[in-house]
């Protein structure tokens, strides 16, 4: 059964999780983490999204964000 569509209104608070399939690591080293942060920094500027908090583990991340004018 498909999940319900998420609320996607500009300015909405979201908890975003990124996970590796079957618990596989998504970050192999500090360089991978830095590349992820650099990409997020670029997207924040492009989309006017605000990142309030984040946590990076080897096999997943958590982001607490407020969506920009275009939503997610």
PQR file with spaces between the fields and no chain letter, atoms N, CA, C, O and H, PARSE charges and radii, in Angstrom:
ATOM       1  N    UNK     1       0.844   -1.166    0.000 -0.4000 1.5000
ATOM       2  CA   UNK     1       0.000    0.000    0.000 -0.0000 2.0000
ATOM       3  C    UNK     1       0.897    1.239    0.000  0.5500 1.7000
ATOM       4  O    UNK     1       1.788    1.347    0.842 -0.5500 1.4000
ATOM       5  N    UNK     2       0.682    2.164   -0.916 -0.4000 1.5000
ATOM       6  CA   UNK     2       1.541    3.352   -0.962 -0.0000 2.0000
ATOM       7  C    UNK     2       1.310    4.240    0.255  0.5500 1.7000
ATOM       8  O    UNK     2       0.220    4.278    0.825 -0.5500 1.4000
ATOM       9  H    UNK     2      -0.042    2.077   -1.600  0.4000 1.0000
ATOM      10  N    UNK     3       2.362    4.947    0.632 -0.4000 1.5000
ATOM      11  CA   UNK     3       2.215    5.854    1.768 -0.0000 2.0000
ATOM      12  C    UNK     3       1.475    7.108    1.334  0.5500 1.7000
ATOM      13  O    UNK     3       1.405    7.419    0.145 -0.5500 1.4000
ATOM      14  H    UNK     3       3.248    4.916    0.169  0.4000 1.0000
ATOM      15  N    UNK     4       0.932    7.814    2.292 -0.4000 1.5000
ATOM      16  CA   UNK     4       0.226    9.053    1.998 -0.0000 2.0000
ATOM      17  C    UNK     4       1.228   10.120    1.571  0.5500 1.7000
ATOM      18  O    UNK     4       2.375   10.124    2.018 -0.5500 1.4000
ATOM      19  H    UNK     4       0.989    7.561    3.257  0.4000 1.0000
ATOM      20  N    UNK     5       0.784   11.021    0.706 -0.4000 1.5000
ATOM      21  CA   UNK     5       1.650   12.115    0.268 -0.0000 2.0000
ATOM      22  C    UNK     5       2.021   12.973    1.470  0.5500 1.7000
ATOM      23  O    UNK     5       1.196   13.224    2.349 -0.5500 1.4000
ATOM      24  H    UNK     5      -0.148   11.018    0.343  0.4000 1.0000
ATOM      25  N    UNK     6       3.274   13.419    1.497 -0.4000 1.5000
ATOM      26  CA   UNK     6       3.719   14.256    2.607 -0.0000 2.0000
ATOM      27  C    UNK     6       3.207   15.681    2.441  0.5500 1.7000
ATOM      28  O    UNK     6       2.954   16.140    1.327 -0.5500 1.4000
ATOM      29  H    UNK     6       3.944   13.215    0.783  0.4000 1.0000
ATOM      30  N    UNK     7       3.061   16.361    3.549 -0.4000 1.5000
ATOM      31  CA   UNK     7       2.717   17.770    3.538 -0.0000 2.0000
ATOM      32  C    UNK     7       3.925   18.521    3.002  0.5500 1.7000
ATOM      33  O    UNK     7       5.007   18.441    3.583 -0.5500 1.4000
ATOM      34  H    UNK     7       3.267   15.988    4.454  0.4000 1.0000
ATOM      35  N    UNK     8       3.764   19.232    1.928 -0.4000 1.5000
ATOM      36  CA   UNK     8       4.893   19.931    1.316 -0.0000 2.0000
ATOM      37  C    UNK     8       4.497   21.369    1.012  0.5500 1.7000
ATOM      38  O    UNK     8       4.282   21.746   -0.140 -0.5500 1.4000
ATOM      39  H    UNK     8       2.885   19.296    1.455  0.4000 1.0000
ATOM      40  N    UNK     9       4.408   22.148    2.058 -0.4000 1.5000
ATOM      41  CA   UNK     9       4.075   23.561    1.959 -0.0000 2.0000
ATOM      42  C    UNK     9       5.352   24.339    2.253  0.5500 1.7000
ATOM      43  O    UNK     9       6.073   23.989    3.187 -0.5500 1.4000
ATOM      44  H    UNK     9       4.582   21.842    2.994  0.4000 1.0000
ATOM      45  N    UNK    10       5.653   25.382    1.485 -0.4000 1.5000
ATOM      46  CA   UNK    10       6.844   26.176    1.795 -0.0000 2.0000
ATOM      47  C    UNK    10       6.864   26.576    3.273  0.5500 1.7000
ATOM      48  O    UNK    10       5.850   26.986    3.838 -0.5500 1.4000
ATOM      49  H    UNK    10       5.068   25.667    0.726  0.4000 1.0000
ATOM      50  N    UNK    11       8.036   26.448    3.877 -0.4000 1.5000
ATOM      51  CA   UNK    11       8.184   26.804    5.284 -0.0000 2.0000
ATOM      52  C    UNK    11       7.826   25.698    6.254  0.5500 1.7000
ATOM      53  O    UNK    11       7.794   25.928    7.463 -0.5500 1.4000
ATOM      54  H    UNK    11       8.860   26.115    3.418  0.4000 1.0000
ATOM      55  N    UNK    12       7.553   24.488    5.749 -0.4000 1.5000
ATOM      56  CA   UNK    12       7.196   23.354    6.601 -0.0000 2.0000
ATOM      57  C    UNK    12       8.449   22.723    7.202  0.5500 1.7000
ATOM      58  O    UNK    12       9.472   22.601    6.528 -0.5500 1.4000
ATOM      59  H    UNK    12       7.579   24.301    4.767  0.4000 1.0000
ATOM      60  N    UNK    13       8.368   22.328    8.453 -0.4000 1.5000
ATOM      61  CA   UNK    13       9.456   21.636    9.129 -0.0000 2.0000
ATOM      62  C    UNK    13       9.429   20.164    8.725  0.5500 1.7000
ATOM      63  O    UNK    13       8.377   19.526    8.763 -0.5500 1.4000
ATOM      64  H    UNK    13       7.537   22.427    9.000  0.4000 1.0000
ATOM      65  N    UNK    14      10.589   19.623    8.339 -0.4000 1.5000
ATOM      66  CA   UNK    14      10.694   18.221    7.919 -0.0000 2.0000
ATOM      67  C    UNK    14      11.841   17.532    8.653  0.5500 1.7000
ATOM      68  O    UNK    14      12.894   18.128    8.881 -0.5500 1.4000
ATOM      69  H    UNK    14      11.444   20.141    8.309  0.4000 1.0000
ATOM      70  N    UNK    15      11.626   16.279    9.017 -0.4000 1.5000
ATOM      71  CA   UNK    15      12.707   15.408    9.475 -0.0000 2.0000
ATOM      72  C    UNK    15      13.018   14.494    8.296  0.5500 1.7000
ATOM      73  O    UNK    15      12.191   13.666    7.912 -0.5500 1.4000
ATOM      74  H    UNK    15      10.771   15.794    8.832  0.4000 1.0000
ATOM      75  N    UNK    16      14.202   14.642    7.727 -0.4000 1.5000
ATOM      76  CA   UNK    16      14.599   13.864    6.551 -0.0000 2.0000
ATOM      77  C    UNK    16      15.650   12.854    6.982  0.5500 1.7000
ATOM      78  O    UNK    16      16.643   13.205    7.620 -0.5500 1.4000
ATOM      79  H    UNK    16      14.874   15.315    8.039  0.4000 1.0000
ATOM      80  N    UNK    17      15.419   11.590    6.625 -0.4000 1.5000
ATOM      81  CA   UNK    17      16.389   10.534    6.892 -0.0000 2.0000
ATOM      82  C    UNK    17      16.891    9.980    5.572  0.5500 1.7000
ATOM      83  O    UNK    17      16.109    9.729    4.655 -0.5500 1.4000
ATOM      84  H    UNK    17      14.613   11.305    6.107  0.4000 1.0000
ATOM      85  N    UNK    18      18.194    9.792    5.481 -0.4000 1.5000
ATOM      86  CA   UNK    18      18.814    9.159    4.317 -0.0000 2.0000
ATOM      87  C    UNK    18      19.489    7.903    4.850  0.5500 1.7000
ATOM      88  O    UNK    18      20.325    7.976    5.750 -0.5500 1.4000
ATOM      89  H    UNK    18      18.829    9.996    6.226  0.4000 1.0000
ATOM      90  N    UNK    19      19.121    6.734    4.285 -0.4000 1.5000
ATOM      91  CA   UNK    19      19.652    5.474    4.795 -0.0000 2.0000
ATOM      92  C    UNK    19      20.236    4.640    3.674  0.5500 1.7000
ATOM      93  O    UNK    19      19.772    4.684    2.535 -0.5500 1.4000
ATOM      94  H    UNK    19      18.441    6.675    3.554  0.4000 1.0000
ATOM      95  N    UNK    20      21.271    3.874    4.020 -0.4000 1.5000
ATOM      96  CA   UNK    20      21.822    2.913    3.084 -0.0000 2.0000
ATOM      97  C    UNK    20      20.936    1.675    3.031  0.5500 1.7000
ATOM      98  O    UNK    20      20.353    1.282    4.042 -0.5500 1.4000
ATOM      99  H    UNK    20      21.648    3.838    4.945  0.4000 1.0000
ATOM     100  N    UNK    21      20.834    1.068    1.871 -0.4000 1.5000
ATOM     101  CA   UNK    21      20.039   -0.145    1.705 -0.0000 2.0000
ATOM     102  C    UNK    21      20.656   -1.263    2.539  0.5500 1.7000
ATOM     103  O    UNK    21      21.870   -1.467    2.518 -0.5500 1.4000
ATOM     104  H    UNK    21      21.307    1.387    1.050  0.4000 1.0000
ATOM     105  N    UNK    22      19.808   -1.987    3.273 -0.4000 1.5000
ATOM     106  CA   UNK    22      20.248   -3.095    4.131 -0.0000 2.0000
ATOM     107  C    UNK    22      21.327   -2.672    5.124  0.5500 1.7000
ATOM     108  O    UNK    22      22.174   -3.481    5.505 -0.5500 1.4000
ATOM     109  H    UNK    22      18.822   -1.821    3.290  0.4000 1.0000
ATOM     110  N    UNK    23      21.300   -1.409    5.543 -0.4000 1.5000
ATOM     111  CA   UNK    23      22.258   -0.937    6.540 -0.0000 2.0000
ATOM     112  C    UNK    23      23.655   -0.685    6.009  0.5500 1.7000
ATOM     113  O    UNK    23      24.589   -0.473    6.783 -0.5500 1.4000
ATOM     114  H    UNK    23      20.612   -0.752    5.234  0.4000 1.0000
ATOM     115  N    UNK    24      23.806   -0.708    4.684 -0.4000 1.5000
ATOM     116  CA   UNK    24      25.122   -0.468    4.078 -0.0000 2.0000
ATOM     117  C    UNK    24      25.540    0.976    4.329  0.5500 1.7000
ATOM     118  O    UNK    24      24.710    1.884    4.276 -0.5500 1.4000
ATOM     119  H    UNK    24      23.048   -0.880    4.055  0.4000 1.0000
ATOM     120  N    UNK    25      26.812    1.188    4.600 -0.4000 1.5000
ATOM     121  CA   UNK    25      27.319    2.533    4.849 -0.0000 2.0000
ATOM     122  C    UNK    25      27.119    3.439    3.644  0.5500 1.7000
ATOM     123  O    UNK    25      27.339    3.032    2.504 -0.5500 1.4000
ATOM     124  H    UNK    25      27.486    0.451    4.643  0.4000 1.0000
ATOM     125  N    UNK    26      26.699    4.670    3.907 -0.4000 1.5000
ATOM     126  CA   UNK    26      26.585    5.663    2.839 -0.0000 2.0000
ATOM     127  C    UNK    26      27.798    6.587    2.838  0.5500 1.7000
ATOM     128  O    UNK    26      28.046    7.293    1.860 -0.5500 1.4000
ATOM     129  H    UNK    26      26.520    5.001    4.834  0.4000 1.0000
ATOM     130  N    UNK    27      28.546    6.581    3.930 -0.4000 1.5000
ATOM     131  CA   UNK    27      29.794    7.338    4.020 -0.0000 2.0000
ATOM     132  C    UNK    27      30.925    6.353    4.275  0.5500 1.7000
ATOM     133  O    UNK    27      30.877    5.579    5.231 -0.5500 1.4000
ATOM     134  H    UNK    27      28.344    6.008    4.724  0.4000 1.0000
ATOM     135  N    UNK    28      31.929    6.384    3.432 -0.4000 1.5000
ATOM     136  CA   UNK    28      33.081    5.504    3.615 -0.0000 2.0000
ATOM     137  C    UNK    28      34.182    6.178    4.423  0.5500 1.7000
ATOM     138  O    UNK    28      34.964    5.516    5.107 -0.5500 1.4000
ATOM     139  H    UNK    28      31.968    7.013    2.656  0.4000 1.0000
ATOM     140  N    UNK    29      34.231    7.517    4.333 -0.4000 1.5000
ATOM     141  CA   UNK    29      35.292    8.249    5.020 -0.0000 2.0000
ATOM     142  C    UNK    29      34.882    9.711    5.185  0.5500 1.7000
ATOM     143  O    UNK    29      33.787   10.113    4.793 -0.5500 1.4000
ATOM     144  H    UNK    29      33.596    8.054    3.778  0.4000 1.0000
ATOM     145  N    UNK    30      35.771   10.486    5.765 -0.4000 1.5000
ATOM     146  CA   UNK    30      35.489   11.899    6.019 -0.0000 2.0000
ATOM     147  C    UNK    30      35.311   12.682    4.720  0.5500 1.7000
ATOM     148  O    UNK    30      34.574   13.667    4.686 -0.5500 1.4000
ATOM     149  H    UNK    30      36.661   10.160    6.084  0.4000 1.0000
ATOM     150  N    UNK    31      35.973   12.254    3.665 -0.4000 1.5000
ATOM     151  CA   UNK    31      35.827   12.911    2.359 -0.0000 2.0000
ATOM     152  C    UNK    31      34.388   12.780    1.840  0.5500 1.7000
ATOM     153  O    UNK    31      33.847   13.727    1.269 -0.5500 1.4000
ATOM     154  H    UNK    31      36.572   11.454    3.692  0.4000 1.0000
ATOM     155  N    UNK    32      33.778   11.624    2.035 -0.4000 1.5000
ATOM     156  CA   UNK    32      32.374   11.432    1.647 -0.0000 2.0000
ATOM     157  C    UNK    32      31.456   12.369    2.432  0.5500 1.7000
ATOM     158  O    UNK    32      30.541   12.970    1.870 -0.5500 1.4000
ATOM     159  H    UNK    32      34.217   10.855    2.499  0.4000 1.0000
ATOM     160  N    UNK    33      31.711   12.485    3.736 -0.4000 1.5000
ATOM     161  CA   UNK    33      30.899   13.388    4.558 -0.0000 2.0000
ATOM     162  C    UNK    33      31.046   14.830    4.090  0.5500 1.7000
ATOM     163  O    UNK    33      30.062   15.565    4.003 -0.5500 1.4000
ATOM     164  H    UNK    33      32.454   11.996    4.192  0.4000 1.0000
ATOM     165  N    UNK    34      32.270   15.229    3.790 -0.4000 1.5000
ATOM     166  CA   UNK    34      32.516   16.595    3.320 -0.0000 2.0000
ATOM     167  C    UNK    34      31.806   16.845    1.993  0.5500 1.7000
ATOM     168  O    UNK    34      31.236   17.918    1.793 -0.5500 1.4000
ATOM     169  H    UNK    34      33.069   14.632    3.860  0.4000 1.0000
ATOM     170  N    UNK    35      31.831   15.877    1.091 -0.4000 1.5000
ATOM     171  CA   UNK    35      31.145   16.021   -0.197 -0.0000 2.0000
ATOM     172  C    UNK    35      29.638   16.176    0.017  0.5500 1.7000
ATOM     173  O    UNK    35      28.990   16.966   -0.669 -0.5500 1.4000
ATOM     174  H    UNK    35      32.294   15.005    1.254  0.4000 1.0000
ATOM     175  N    UNK    36      29.083   15.425    0.966 -0.4000 1.5000
ATOM     176  CA   UNK    36      27.657   15.536    1.278 -0.0000 2.0000
ATOM     177  C    UNK    36      27.334   16.931    1.820  0.5500 1.7000
ATOM     178  O    UNK    36      26.352   17.547    1.405 -0.5500 1.4000
ATOM     179  H    UNK    36      29.609   14.783    1.524  0.4000 1.0000
ATOM     180  N    UNK    37      28.151   17.422    2.738 -0.4000 1.5000
ATOM     181  CA   UNK    37      27.944   18.760    3.306 -0.0000 2.0000
ATOM     182  C    UNK    37      28.057   19.821    2.216  0.5500 1.7000
ATOM     183  O    UNK    37      27.256   20.755    2.179 -0.5500 1.4000
ATOM     184  H    UNK    37      28.948   16.921    3.075  0.4000 1.0000
ATOM     185  N    UNK    38      29.037   19.688    1.336 -0.4000 1.5000
ATOM     186  CA   UNK    38      29.202   20.650    0.234 -0.0000 2.0000
ATOM     187  C    UNK    38      27.976   20.655   -0.670  0.5500 1.7000
ATOM     188  O    UNK    38      27.521   21.716   -1.098 -0.5500 1.4000
ATOM     189  H    UNK    38      29.688   18.929    1.366  0.4000 1.0000
ATOM     190  N    UNK    39      27.443   19.479   -0.960 -0.4000 1.5000
ATOM     191  CA   UNK    39      26.242   19.388   -1.809 -0.0000 2.0000
ATOM     192  C    UNK    39      25.039   20.010   -1.099  0.5500 1.7000
ATOM     193  O    UNK    39      24.256   20.730   -1.719 -0.5500 1.4000
ATOM     194  H    UNK    39      27.812   18.617   -0.613  0.4000 1.0000
ATOM     195  N    UNK    40      24.890   19.738    0.182 -0.4000 1.5000
ATOM     196  CA   UNK    40      23.793   20.330    0.948 -0.0000 2.0000
ATOM     197  C    UNK    40      23.924   21.852    0.981  0.5500 1.7000
ATOM     198  O    UNK    40      22.929   22.565    0.847 -0.5500 1.4000
ATOM     199  H    UNK    40      25.526   19.153    0.686  0.4000 1.0000
ATOM     200  N    UNK    41      25.144   22.347    1.157 -0.4000 1.5000
ATOM     201  CA   UNK    41      25.377   23.796    1.169 -0.0000 2.0000
ATOM     202  C    UNK    41      24.920   24.415   -0.149  0.5500 1.7000
ATOM     203  O    UNK    41      24.290   25.473   -0.157 -0.5500 1.4000
ATOM     204  H    UNK    41      25.952   21.767    1.265  0.4000 1.0000
ATOM     205  N    UNK    42      25.234   23.762   -1.250 -0.4000 1.5000
ATOM     206  CA   UNK    42      24.827   24.243   -2.571 -0.0000 2.0000
ATOM     207  C    UNK    42      23.305   24.241   -2.712  0.5500 1.7000
ATOM     208  O    UNK    42      22.726   25.205   -3.211 -0.5500 1.4000
ATOM     209  H    UNK    42      25.746   22.903   -1.243  0.4000 1.0000
ATOM     210  N    UNK    43      22.660   23.163   -2.274 -0.4000 1.5000
ATOM     211  CA   UNK    43      21.200   23.060   -2.378 -0.0000 2.0000
ATOM     212  C    UNK    43      20.484   24.073   -1.492  0.5500 1.7000
ATOM     213  O    UNK    43      19.433   24.594   -1.864 -0.5500 1.4000
ATOM     214  H    UNK    43      23.131   22.380   -1.868  0.4000 1.0000
ATOM     215  N    UNK    44      21.050   24.351   -0.324 -0.4000 1.5000
ATOM     216  CA   UNK    44      20.454   25.346    0.571 -0.0000 2.0000
ATOM     217  C    UNK    44      20.411   26.706   -0.114  0.5500 1.7000
ATOM     218  O    UNK    44      19.410   27.418   -0.035 -0.5500 1.4000
ATOM     219  H    UNK    44      21.904   23.928   -0.021  0.4000 1.0000
ATOM     220  N    UNK    45      21.501   27.059   -0.786 -0.4000 1.5000
ATOM     221  CA   UNK    45      21.549   28.341   -1.496 -0.0000 2.0000
ATOM     222  C    UNK    45      20.559   28.371   -2.652  0.5500 1.7000
ATOM     223  O    UNK    45      19.874   29.373   -2.858 -0.5500 1.4000
ATOM     224  H    UNK    45      22.313   26.481   -0.850  0.4000 1.0000
ATOM     225  N    UNK    46      20.480   27.288   -3.400 -0.4000 1.5000
ATOM     226  CA   UNK    46      19.593   27.226   -4.571 -0.0000 2.0000
ATOM     227  C    UNK    46      18.119   27.245   -4.187  0.5500 1.7000
ATOM     228  O    UNK    46      17.309   27.865   -4.876 -0.5500 1.4000
ATOM     229  H    UNK    46      21.037   26.474   -3.233  0.4000 1.0000
ATOM     230  N    UNK    47      17.765   26.575   -3.101 -0.4000 1.5000
ATOM     231  CA   UNK    47      16.355   26.361   -2.764 -0.0000 2.0000
ATOM     232  C    UNK    47      15.851   27.205   -1.597  0.5500 1.7000
ATOM     233  O    UNK    47      14.658   27.196   -1.291 -0.5500 1.4000
ATOM     234  H    UNK    47      18.423   26.071   -2.541  0.4000 1.0000
ATOM     235  N    UNK    48      16.754   27.931   -0.950 -0.4000 1.5000
ATOM     236  CA   UNK    48      16.408   28.734    0.231 -0.0000 2.0000
ATOM     237  C    UNK    48      15.852   27.875    1.363  0.5500 1.7000
ATOM     238  O    UNK    48      15.075   28.347    2.192 -0.5500 1.4000
ATOM     239  H    UNK    48      17.722   27.939   -1.199  0.4000 1.0000
ATOM     240  N    UNK    49      16.258   26.617    1.384 -0.4000 1.5000
ATOM     241  CA   UNK    49      15.912   25.708    2.475 -0.0000 2.0000
ATOM     242  C    UNK    49      16.817   26.019    3.665  0.5500 1.7000
ATOM     243  O    UNK    49      17.979   26.384    3.487 -0.5500 1.4000
ATOM     244  H    UNK    49      16.890   26.234    0.710  0.4000 1.0000
ATOM     245  N    UNK    50      16.289   25.875    4.859 -0.4000 1.5000
ATOM     246  CA   UNK    50      17.092   26.084    6.070 -0.0000 2.0000
ATOM     247  C    UNK    50      17.338   24.744    6.748  0.5500 1.7000
ATOM     248  O    UNK    50      16.402   23.979    6.978 -0.5500 1.4000
ATOM     249  H    UNK    50      15.344   25.578    5.003  0.4000 1.0000
ATOM     250  N    UNK    51      18.588   24.463    7.063 -0.4000 1.5000
ATOM     251  CA   UNK    51      18.923   23.260    7.821 -0.0000 2.0000
ATOM     252  C    UNK    51      19.108   23.682    9.272  0.5500 1.7000
ATOM     253  O    UNK    51      19.993   24.477    9.590 -0.5500 1.4000
ATOM     254  H    UNK    51      19.348   25.084    6.876  0.4000 1.0000
ATOM     255  N    UNK    52      18.275   23.149   10.138 -0.4000 1.5000
ATOM     256  CA   UNK    52      18.327   23.498   11.556 -0.0000 2.0000
ATOM     257  C    UNK    52      19.284   22.607   12.333  0.5500 1.7000
ATOM     258  O    UNK    52      19.956   23.063   13.258 -0.5500 1.4000
ATOM     259  H    UNK    52      17.556   22.503    9.880  0.4000 1.0000
ATOM     260  N    UNK    53      19.344   21.334   11.952 -0.4000 1.5000
ATOM     261  CA   UNK    53      20.208   20.384   12.650 -0.0000 2.0000
ATOM     262  C    UNK    53      20.480   19.204   11.735  0.5500 1.7000
ATOM     263  O    UNK    53      19.706   18.916   10.822 -0.5500 1.4000
ATOM     264  H    UNK    53      18.798   20.963   11.201  0.4000 1.0000
ATOM     265  N    UNK    54      21.593   18.523   11.993 -0.4000 1.5000
ATOM     266  CA   UNK    54      21.891   17.311   11.257 -0.0000 2.0000
ATOM     267  C    UNK    54      22.709   16.381   12.137  0.5500 1.7000
ATOM     268  O    UNK    54      23.357   16.803   13.094 -0.5500 1.4000
ATOM     269  H    UNK    54      22.221   18.757   12.734  0.4000 1.0000
ATOM     270  N    UNK    55      22.658   15.105   11.784 -0.4000 1.5000
ATOM     271  CA   UNK    55      23.479   14.084   12.432 -0.0000 2.0000
ATOM     272  C    UNK    55      23.883   13.093   11.351  0.5500 1.7000
ATOM     273  O    UNK    55      23.039   12.599   10.604 -0.5500 1.4000
ATOM     274  H    UNK    55      22.131   14.762   11.006  0.4000 1.0000
ATOM     275  N    UNK    56      25.178   12.808   11.273 -0.4000 1.5000
ATOM     276  CA   UNK    56      25.693   11.864   10.284 -0.0000 2.0000
ATOM     277  C    UNK    56      26.230   10.637   11.002  0.5500 1.7000
ATOM     278  O    UNK    56      27.083   10.747   11.883 -0.5500 1.4000
ATOM     279  H    UNK    56      25.863   13.210   11.881  0.4000 1.0000
ATOM     280  N    UNK    57      25.732    9.479   10.626 -0.4000 1.5000
ATOM     281  CA   UNK    57      26.292    8.213   11.049 -0.0000 2.0000
ATOM     282  C    UNK    57      26.815    7.536    9.782  0.5500 1.7000
ATOM     283  O    UNK    57      26.545    8.009    8.678 -0.5500 1.4000
ATOM     284  H    UNK    57      25.039    9.390    9.910  0.4000 1.0000
ATOM     285  N    UNK    58      27.555    6.443    9.924 -0.4000 1.5000
ATOM     286  CA   UNK    58      28.121    5.799    8.737 -0.0000 2.0000
ATOM     287  C    UNK    58      27.059    5.333    7.750  0.5500 1.7000
ATOM     288  O    UNK    58      27.243    5.438    6.537 -0.5500 1.4000
ATOM     289  H    UNK    58      27.774    6.059   10.821  0.4000 1.0000
ATOM     290  N    UNK    59      25.934    4.812    8.277 -0.4000 1.5000
ATOM     291  CA   UNK    59      24.943    4.214    7.379 -0.0000 2.0000
ATOM     292  C    UNK    59      23.653    5.024    7.228  0.5500 1.7000
ATOM     293  O    UNK    59      22.738    4.593    6.527 -0.5500 1.4000
ATOM     294  H    UNK    59      25.785    4.727    9.262  0.4000 1.0000
ATOM     295  N    UNK    60      23.567    6.185    7.872 -0.4000 1.5000
ATOM     296  CA   UNK    60      22.387    7.033    7.683 -0.0000 2.0000
ATOM     297  C    UNK    60      22.634    8.443    8.199  0.5500 1.7000
ATOM     298  O    UNK    60      23.593    8.696    8.928 -0.5500 1.4000
ATOM     299  H    UNK    60      24.310    6.536    8.442  0.4000 1.0000
ATOM     300  N    UNK    61      21.755    9.351    7.809 -0.4000 1.5000
ATOM     301  CA   UNK    61      21.805   10.731    8.290 -0.0000 2.0000
ATOM     302  C    UNK    61      20.406   11.160    8.716  0.5500 1.7000
ATOM     303  O    UNK    61      19.406   10.584    8.289 -0.5500 1.4000
ATOM     304  H    UNK    61      20.976    9.146    7.216  0.4000 1.0000
ATOM     305  N    UNK    62      20.357   12.161    9.547 -0.4000 1.5000
ATOM     306  CA   UNK    62      19.109   12.824    9.918 -0.0000 2.0000
ATOM     307  C    UNK    62      19.299   14.305    9.638  0.5500 1.7000
ATOM     308  O    UNK    62      20.333   14.876    9.986 -0.5500 1.4000
ATOM     309  H    UNK    62      21.170   12.629    9.894  0.4000 1.0000
ATOM     310  N    UNK    63      18.312   14.932    9.011 -0.4000 1.5000
ATOM     311  CA   UNK    63      18.323   16.368    8.765 -0.0000 2.0000
ATOM     312  C    UNK    63      17.013   16.943    9.277  0.5500 1.7000
ATOM     313  O    UNK    63      15.945   16.385    9.023 -0.5500 1.4000
ATOM     314  H    UNK    63      17.472   14.469    8.727  0.4000 1.0000
ATOM     315  N    UNK    64      17.088   18.034    9.984 -0.4000 1.5000
ATOM     316  CA   UNK    64      15.902   18.774   10.395 -0.0000 2.0000
ATOM     317  C    UNK    64      15.917   20.058    9.578  0.5500 1.7000
ATOM     318  O    UNK    64      16.772   20.921    9.777 -0.5500 1.4000
ATOM     319  H    UNK    64      17.955   18.487   10.190  0.4000 1.0000
ATOM     320  N    UNK    65      14.960   20.178    8.654 -0.4000 1.5000
ATOM     321  CA   UNK    65      14.990   21.292    7.707 -0.0000 2.0000
ATOM     322  C    UNK    65      13.646   22.019    7.657  0.5500 1.7000
ATOM     323  O    UNK    65      12.602   21.468    8.005 -0.5500 1.4000
ATOM     324  H    UNK    65      14.266   19.477    8.492  0.4000 1.0000
ATOM     325  N    UNK    66      13.710   23.260    7.216 -0.4000 1.5000
ATOM     326  CA   UNK    66      12.515   24.032    6.884 -0.0000 2.0000
ATOM     327  C    UNK    66      12.581   24.278    5.389  0.5500 1.7000
ATOM     328  O    UNK    66      13.533   24.879    4.892 -0.5500 1.4000
ATOM     329  H    UNK    66      14.558   23.708    6.933  0.4000 1.0000
ATOM     330  N    UNK    67      11.568   23.813    4.674 -0.4000 1.5000
ATOM     331  CA   UNK    67      11.585   23.909    3.211 -0.0000 2.0000
ATOM     332  C    UNK    67      11.502   25.358    2.753  0.5500 1.7000
ATOM     333  O    UNK    67      10.913   26.211    3.416 -0.5500 1.4000
ATOM     334  H    UNK    67      10.794   23.325    5.077  0.4000 1.0000
ATOM     335  N    UNK    68      12.110   25.608    1.598 -0.4000 1.5000
ATOM     336  CA   UNK    68      12.115   26.936    1.003 -0.0000 2.0000
ATOM     337  C    UNK    68      10.824   27.219    0.247  0.5500 1.7000
ATOM     338  O    UNK    68       9.859   26.463    0.355 -0.5500 1.4000
ATOM     339  H    UNK    68      12.588   24.915    1.059  0.4000 1.0000
ATOM     340  N    UNK    69      10.805   28.308   -0.519 -0.4000 1.5000
ATOM     341  CA   UNK    69       9.595   28.724   -1.239 -0.0000 2.0000
ATOM     342  C    UNK    69       9.022   27.669   -2.184  0.5500 1.7000
ATOM     343  O    UNK    69       7.811   27.633   -2.405 -0.5500 1.4000
ATOM     344  H    UNK    69      11.589   28.923   -0.607  0.4000 1.0000
ATOM     345  N    UNK    70       9.870   26.817   -2.739 -0.4000 1.5000
ATOM     346  CA   UNK    70       9.398   25.808   -3.692 -0.0000 2.0000
ATOM     347  C    UNK    70       9.005   24.500   -3.010  0.5500 1.7000
ATOM     348  O    UNK    70       8.576   23.568   -3.690 -0.5500 1.4000
ATOM     349  H    UNK    70      10.854   26.846   -2.560  0.4000 1.0000
ATOM     350  N    UNK    71       9.139   24.403   -1.689 -0.4000 1.5000
ATOM     351  CA   UNK    71       8.878   23.145   -0.996 -0.0000 2.0000
ATOM     352  C    UNK    71      10.024   22.173   -1.219  0.5500 1.7000
ATOM     353  O    UNK    71      11.104   22.571   -1.658 -0.5500 1.4000
ATOM     354  H    UNK    71       9.487   25.160   -1.136  0.4000 1.0000
ATOM     355  N    UNK    72       9.796   20.909   -0.922 -0.4000 1.5000
ATOM     356  CA   UNK    72      10.844   19.909   -1.123 -0.0000 2.0000
ATOM     357  C    UNK    72      10.852   19.478   -2.564  0.5500 1.7000
ATOM     358  O    UNK    72      11.662   18.636   -2.952 -0.5500 1.4000
ATOM     359  H    UNK    72       8.919   20.585   -0.566  0.4000 1.0000
